[in-house]
């Protein structure tokens, strides 16, 4: 089995490593591993598993850093969005998420997927898409739409219904639990 590994470094792409037989049952996507990377040992994150690699001679994973995976599939998906938005490598995004978990700071990790993403919708369709989603919740009267920046928040709030609050992440602290986040 082959593990696809990324590092908390400004390097795009994955690196293939051979999973030793004794580690096969423990290595899954989301596992942290120690590997040889250039002249030194490096901690990496397994993001996928393969049966075969295009690289003929692979270095093996040296050890596991944790007894089980530190990321689940939602964390990995969020890290993909995070690195696309902030222009960093997937490894850097995972490193940032992990630091928040370890320090017990308010986490940027989400346990659910948003109802829709501004990144997969054309800007001229934001307001229409949000109205479609809200129609599916007839018993809710107030909504909070989180957007990545103040400009999008201002533009979107001018286009949609008044019972909907549009704002950046800090808006969560203003709403006092009276809004349903979309």
Secondary structure, 3 states (H helix, E strand, C coil): CEEEEEECCCCCCCEEEECCHHHCCCCCCCCEEEEEECCEEEEEEEEEEECCCCCCCCCECCEECCCCCCCCHHHHHHHHHHHHHHCCCHHHHHHHHHHHHHHCCCCCCCCCCCCCCHHHCCHHHHHHHHHHHHHCCCCCCCEEEECCCHHHHHHHHHHCCCCEEEECCCHHHHHCCCCEEC
